[in-house]
Amino acid sequence: MREPGTPRRLAAILAADVVGYSRLMQEDDRATVRTLSERRALFAEKVAAHRGRIVNAPGDSILAEFGSVVDAVEAAADIQRAIGEANAALPEPRRMQFRIGVNLGDVLVEGDGIFGDGVNIAARLESLAEPGGVNLSASAYEEVRGKVAHRFVDRGERQMKNIARPVRVYALDWGAPRARLRIAPRRALLLAAALAVLAAAIYGGPELARRLRPTPQAGPPLIAVLPFANLSGEEKREYFSDGVTEDIINALGRFSGLRVMAASAVQAYKNRKATPEQVSRELGVRYIVQGSVREAGGRLRVSVELADAASGTHLWSERYEGQGRELFDIQDQIVRSVAGTLAVKLSAIEERRVTLKPPENLQAYDLVLRARERIAYQGRSTNREARALLAQALQLSPNYGEAYAALADAEFQRAVFGWIEDPADAVHRAEEATSRALALGDPGAAARAHALRGNLYTFIGRYDAALAEVDRAIELNPSDALAHSLRAGALLWLGRIPDSIAASETARRYMPRLRPDGWFNLALAQYLVGRYGDAIAACDAALEVNNELVFVHAVRAAALAELGRTEEAARAAAEVRRLDPFFKTEMFGQRLVNPAHRAAVQKALAKAGL
């Protein structure tokens, strides 16, 4: 025990450790020592840049102290990014990865050293992190929440060696910006997972992303349109630059000779510097479009460039200026220039397919972009705000197809989450709004409307009709990742399991991190063809972000039971009972048309102890 007078202070502690250090040393000790020395220098540089200090660096571990948790977390993120870039120059077997833990706690001070539970917890957090990952304690998370642009995943409470009480763990996720993360109420999440209609983008951890990466496919060139930078000087105008980006993605996707990554797949690069080579390696794309939007005094300036991602070769760039409705002409010019530069044949049919049909005024467009952002938040109040914005847009522009498509989305969301006394009424309104969108002859709005119809028809059990709608959406926009994922759901319930898996894999080509319903569809389909390990991996991808998806736990329990992993299956079954004490095995899989499929899953659930 230390003397009562030993000084104490509150500190942000960063603990890091090399992954697989013994293996690296055994394979090539000299090269490992040299790489470790280089990585220690990198740590020292980044820690100092964020006003911290290296306390100790025994063996392959590093301990640092900061006066601010924000500084500690930003340093950890910078370190992992820099290490990732440095590793890219090494053969894969020689790459040195680190795990990092960050804790805010009381420490004992002895000379230049720090000791105590605050340090121990940081070290335990580090040991639980993924390779290349960063874990935070709840105390650290509470200090940085709302102060940094990073997104965090709640990993739940963990019992740690020699620590009296469980510690809640939060993992830094390299996905979408923090403002986009909204967790729906438990009841809504359970309903959405059951019906395969949840409308939130989720992101799995780096390790799961590697395990579940889709196989590259031959075909048309694949493009990533990175989020356009907002240079308007107002953070609240982010929705405008995001909306412009999404519309360009959708328009490019309607070229039959191109394939485009989904907007959710490129959000990880918002406010993050990445070289074209990095983006090419991480997303498997051949070309990159990036740019910026400046809006001031009613005038617009859009800068855009196209590069060959693999080689970093600059192919084309342009700057456009205009005001009001000229924005839509600018978007059309960008789409045609990108397609033309890539030597895609621009037939008259293709041009009609991709050309935007603008509203009567820019204010209606602005209102629709704001409404889309509100819908993405998945809250009852934000849904109400979105519908009010869309009502204004339709007053200004009564024949605006995109406004009707967004309204259909908002109404359907009300039905799914039970934010209306009669969900059937909301479904009817959503269907009516899609009909209005389809009648207006706007190719972009039509693609969205057909996909939305597929979603709502799946919701009410009209699977054949749903399949016809999503097939039409894909015909209009072959890069529509959501439509491919919805197609997988309809095929799953219809019993066309191999086709469902193929559709999920196509969706993942454009949106590597599927939504929860997408992972659920893939997990259940993999289970039904006997690929139990793949089913578990798909379940884990969904549960990484939210651990309360009861039907995902159920599929996981069934797959574990079939693999003979009895204890793990029992724990998964216990999670199902914890989340839904009234869970009935005989009711699971009722949406599956094939009785043999229902019986197979229910039998495995019983084997798991449910």
N, C-alpha and C positions, 0 to 999 in steps of 0.2 A: 504494500500500500504506500502511496506517495504521501509526503508530508502535507499537513493541512494548509500550509502556506504556499503550496505549489500554485503558480499563476494559472489562471484559466482565461479563455476568451472564446467568443463565438466566431466561427470561421466557416468558409465554404471550402470543402476539401475535395480534391480531384485525385482519384486513384486509378492507375492504368497498369495493364499487364499484357505481355505478349501472348498471343494465341499459338499453342503448339510449339513452344520454345524448345522443348527437349528434342522433338523430332527434327527441327531445323538444325540444332547443334549436332545431332547424330549424323545428319546427311552431309553437312559442310560447316564445321565449326568456325573456320576463318571467315567465310562469307557471312555467316550469321552475326559474328561479333562486329564485323565492319558495318553491316546494315543496322544493327542495334545502335551503334555509335552515331550513325547518321540520323536515326529516328530520335535519339535523345537530344541531338542538336535541334531538330525540328520542334520537339516538345519545348525546349528552353526558349526558342524564339517566339513561339505562339503564346506560351504562358506569360513571358515578359510583355508581349504586345498587349495583353489583356490585364496588365497590372497585378500579376500573380508572381509567385516565387516557387522554384523547385525546392522542396524540403529534403527529399532523399530519393535515391535511385538505386536501390539494391538489386543485384541480379538483373532480371528482365522486367522489374517493376519500377514505377515512377509515382511519387507522391508530391502533389503541389497544393499550395494554399492560396486563397484569394480573400480579399476583403468583401467582395460582392459575389452573390450567387449568379447574377446575370453575367458577370465577367467569366466566371468559371464555366458556365454552360456555353457561352459563345466561344471560349477557348477550346472546349472539348469538341464542338462542332467543327471549328476551323482545323483542329488537329486531325480529326478523322477524314475531312475532305482532302487535306494536304497529303496524308498518308496514302489515301486512295490514288491520288495522282502520281505519287512517287512509286507506288507498287505497279502502276501500269507499265513502267519501263522494265520490270523484272519478269522472268518466266514464272508462270503460276506457282510451281512448287516452292519457289524461293521468296514469294511475297510474304511480308511480315505484317500481320494484322494485330490490332490492339483492341481490348475491351476497356471501357472507361466507366467509372462510377462517380457520381457527384452527390455530396451530402452537405447539408447545413447542420452543424452541430457544435456542441460545446467540446473544446479540446483542452488538454493539459499542456502547458508550455514548459519545456526544459531545454534551456540554451536555444539552439536554432531548431530543435525538434518539436514535434507535436504528437500527442498520444491520446488514448482514450476511446470511448465508444464512437465519438464522431468520426474518427479515423477508421475504426473497425467496420462501421456501417458502410462507409465509402468503398472499402475493400470488398465487402460482401456484395454490394451492388455491382461492382465491376465484374465479379465472378459470374453473376447471373446475366450479364449483357451478351448480346450476340457479337460475333466477330465483326469489327467495324462499327459497333453500336455504342450508345451512351445511355446509361440508366440513371435516374434521379430518385432520391427519396421524396416522400411526401413533403417534408419540410423544405427541401430545395424547390420542388415543383410549385408550391404555394408562393414562393418568393418571385419566381420568374413568370408565372402565369399572367398573360396580358402585357408583359414587358419585352418579350422577344418574339420574333416572327416564326419561331419553330412550332411544330405540331408534336404533341405527346400522346402516347398510348398508355392507358391505364392497365397495368399487368396484374393488378390485385395485390393482396397482402401476402408476404412471404415470411416464413419463419427462418431466421438466420442463426448460424452457429454462434454460440456464446453471446447472443443478443436476447435480452429477456423477453421483449415483446415483438410481435410481428411488425414488419416494416412494409408500408405500401410502396410499390415500385411503379415508376413511370418511365417509359422508354421514349427516347427522341426518335421521331419518325421523319424520314426524308421525303414525305409526301407533300400533300397540298398545304397552302398557307394556313396558319392558325385560325384565321377568321372564318374559314370555310367549314371548320369542324363543328358539327352540331349533333348531339346524341339524342335521339328521340326517346320518349318515355318507354318503359319496359313493355307495356301492353302493346304499343304500336310496333315495337321491334319484333315481338313474338308473332303478331299477326302478319307482319310483312314477310318474315322468314317462312311462315307456313304457306302463304299464298304466292310466294316468289314475286312480290311486287314492290319491294322496298326501293326507294328512289334516292339513296345516298351513296356517294362514292366512298369506298373504303380503301385503305392501303395496308398491305401486309408488311412484315419486317423484311429486311434485306435477305436474310437466310432463306425465308420461305419463298421470296421472289426468285432466288436462284434455283431452288428445288422445283418450282412450278413454272419455270420459264417455258413458253411455248416453243415448239420446233419451228425454225425459220422455213418459210415456204417460197417456192419460186413463183413468179408472176409479175404483175405490174410494179414499177418502182414505188417504194414506200417512203413517205414524206412525213416529217414532224414539223408542225407550225408551232414554234415556241410562243409562250404568252407575250404579246406585244407590251412593251414598256409604256407606262403611263407617265408622260412628261408634262402633264397639265398643271402640276404643282399642287394638286389637291388629292389627298389619299382617298377621299370619298368618291372620286371619279374613277376608281379602279374598275368598277363594274362596266364602264364604257369601253375601256381598252380590252377588258376580258371579253365583252360582247362582240367587239369587232373581230377579235381573234377567233372566237367560236364560229362566227358567220363565215369567215374565210375558210376555216377547216371544213365546214359543212359544204360550202360551194365547191372546193377542190375535190371533196369526196364524191361529188356527183359526176366527175369525169370517169368514164369507164376505164380509161387507160392509166389511172392513178389509184393509189391506196394511201390513206392518210391516218395517222395516229389520232385517237380520240382526244378531246380536250382534257379529260381527266388524266390521261397518260402523260401529258406534257406539263401539268401544273407543278410538278416537282422542280421544274426549271424556272419558275417564277421567282424573281429576285435572287437567283442563284447563278453565278458565273460558271459556265461550262464550255469547254472547247467543242467545236463540231465533232472532233474525233471521239470525245467522251460521250456525246449524245448518240453518235452512231453506234458505239460499243454497247451502251446501256439499253437503247431502244431497238437496235437492229435496223435502223433506217438508213437510206442511201442519201437523202437530201434533207436540208433544213431550211425553213423559212423563218426569219425573225425580223422584228421591226419595232416601231414605236408610234405612239399616237399623242399628238399635242393638240389640245383644244383650248382656245383662248379668244375672248371677244367675238364669239360666233364663228371663228375661222378654224379650219382643221388643217393639220399638217401630218401626213402619214409617210414615214420612211420605212422601206422594206428591202430586204436582200435575200438572195437565194444562194446556197452554197452546197457543193458536193461534200457531204458529211465525212465520208471515209478519208478523203484526201485533203479536206480543208480548202479546196479550190473555190474561189469566188466566181459565181456564174453570172449573176445579174443583180443590179440594185437600182432603185429609183426613189425619188421623193415626189410626193403629190401634195397639192394644196387646193383647198376649196372651202365652200361653206354650205351649210344646210344640207339639202338633198344631194349635193355633189359627192357626199361620202359614199353613196351607193355606186356611183360611177367609178370612184376610186377603187372600191372593193372589186368591182367587175374587172377593172384594168389589171389589178394585182393578180387575180385568178387567171386571167387569160395570159398574162406575161409569164407566170410561173409555168403554166401548162405548155405554152409555146416554147419556152426555153428548154423544156425537157422533151421537145419534139413530139408532143402528143397531138394526134390529128384532131383538129378543131372543125368537125363537121357542123352543119347547121343544126342538126339534132342535138349534138353535144352542147352547142352554145345555148340553145333554148333550155336545155336541162339544168345548166348551172347558173344562168343569169338571175341575179336577185330581182325580185319584184318589190320595189321600195314603197313605203307608205306615202301619203300625201305630204307629210312634213316630218322633219327630223325629230320633233318633240315626241311624236308617237313612237318612233324607234327607240328614243332614250327611255321612255316609260316602259317599253317591253323589256329592254335590257335590265332595268331596275327590278322589274317583276320577276324575271328569271332568277336573279340573284336572291330575291326574297324566297322564292319557291325552294331553292337549294338549301335554305336554312332548316327546312322541315319543322317548323313550329306552327302552332295554331295561329298565333298573332301575326307571324310573318306571312302565312298563307292568306290571311285576311287582307294584309297590306298589299300583297301581290294582286289579289283580285280587284282591289280598289284602283291600283295603278293601271291594270288592263282595261277596266271600265273607262278610265280617262283616255287611254290610247284609242279605244274603239269609238269614242265620241269624236276624237280628232280625225280618225282614219277608219271609217266603218268597214272598209274592204281590205283590211290589213290581215293577210293570212297568218303571219307569225304571231299576231296578237291572239287569234283564235286558237292556234296550236298551244300557246302558253296557257291560255285560259282552260283548255282541256286538261292540261297537266295539273293545274291548281285544283280543279274540281275533282279529278281522280284522286289526288292526294287527300282531299277531305274524306272521300269514301274509304280509302285504305286505313287512315288513322282514326276514323270514327269521330270526326269533327263536325258532324252533321247528324241530326236526329234520324234521318232516313238516308242511309248510304246509297240505296238504289236511286234516289233522286239525283245525287251527285254523279253517279255513273251515267245516268240519262243526260245530264247537262254536259258531261265530258264528251259523250258520244255526239251530241248535237253540235258542240264546238268543233269537233274534228270534221264533221260534215260541212260546216261553214268554211273551214280552212281548205278542204279538198275542192270546194266549188269555185275557189277564187283563182285557180290556175297558177299558183306560185309553187315551183318545184321544191324549194326548200321547205316551205310550210307543209307541202303534201307529204314529203318524206317523214317529217316529224309526226304528222297526223296519223299516218298509217302505222308507225311504230307505237304511238299512244293507243290506237285502237287495238293493236295486238295485245298490249298490256292489259287493257280493261276487259277484253274478251277472255283472256286467261283468267282474270280475276273472277269472272262469273261462270267459268267452266266451259266456255265455247271454244275448245281447243283447235278444232279445224278452222273455224273462222279466224282465230288468232294467228294461226300459221299462214293463212292466206294474206292477212294484213302485213305481217312482218316480212313476208317474201316480197310484197310490193314495195315496202320501205327499202329493202336491200336492193331491189331493182333500180330504185331512184337514187340511192346512195350506197354503193357497194362497201364503203368504209364505215358504215354506221355500226359501231361496236355494240351499242345498246340493242339495236334491232337483231343482230346476230345472237346476243345473249338471250333476248326474249324468245327468239326462235328455238334456242336450246331448251327453254322451259316448256314451250308448247309440245315439242317433240318428246320430251321426257314424260309428260303426263299421258301422251298418246301411246307410249310404249315403244317408240322408235329410239332405243337407247344408243346404239352406235352413232346414229345421225345426230342425236343430242350432244354427245361428246364432241363430235366433229364441229358442230356449231359453236360450242363453248370455246374450243381451241381457236376457231376463227375470230371470235370476239376478243380473245386474249392477245391475238396478234396486233390488234389496234388499241386494246385497253388491257395491258398486262395484269393490272390489279383490278379484278372484277368487283362488282358491287356484291353485297351479302347474298342477294337472291341468286346471282350468277354462280358464286361459290357453292351455295346450297344445291343448285341444279347439277353442277358438275360432280359434287361429292356423292349425291344420291345415284347419279348415272354410273359413276365409277363403281360404286358399291354393287349395283345391279348386274354389272358384267364381271364381278369377281375381282376387281382391282382394289382390294381393301386398303393397301398402303397409300395409293393415290387418293382414295376417298378421305382417309384421315388427314393427308396433307392439305386437301382442299378445305376440310373443316377447320383445320388449324389456321388457315389464312383468314377465315372469317372471324374466328374467335380471338385472334391477336388483337383486334381493335375493340370488340365488344364481346364479353364473355357470357352474355345473357341471352344468346340465341338458342332457345330451348330445342328447336328441331334440328339445329346443327349438332348440338350435343347428342341428340338421339341417333343421328346417322353415324356419328363418331363411335358411340357405344356399340352399335350393331357391327360396324367394321372391326372393332377391336375384339368383339366376341367371336367373329368368324376367324380371326387370326389366332385364336386361342390365348390371347393376352387377357386372362380372366380378371386379374386385379385392376388393370387399367380400365377394362370394360365396366367393372363394378363402380369405379370412381366416376366414370362418365355418366353411368346410370344415376348415381347419387346426385350429380349436377342437374340432371333432368328433373328429378324429384324435388330438388331444392327450388328450382325455378318454377315448376308447375306441379304442386302436390297432387293435383287431380289428373295428371297425365294418364291417358288410357292407350295402351299399346294397340288395342283393336281399332282405334280411330286413326292411327298414324298411316299415312299413305292413301287416304281415301280418294285423293285426286288422281291416283294412278288408275288408268282405264283397265289395265291388265290385272286380273285378280291374282295371278301367279306372282307378280311383282309385289303386290301388297302383302301376300302371305310370306314371301321370302324375308322382307324387312321385319315384319311383325314377329316372325319366328326367331330372328337374330336378337331382337330387342328383349324377348323373353329369356333368351340364353344369357343376355347381359344382366338380367335380374330385374327387368321392368315388367 
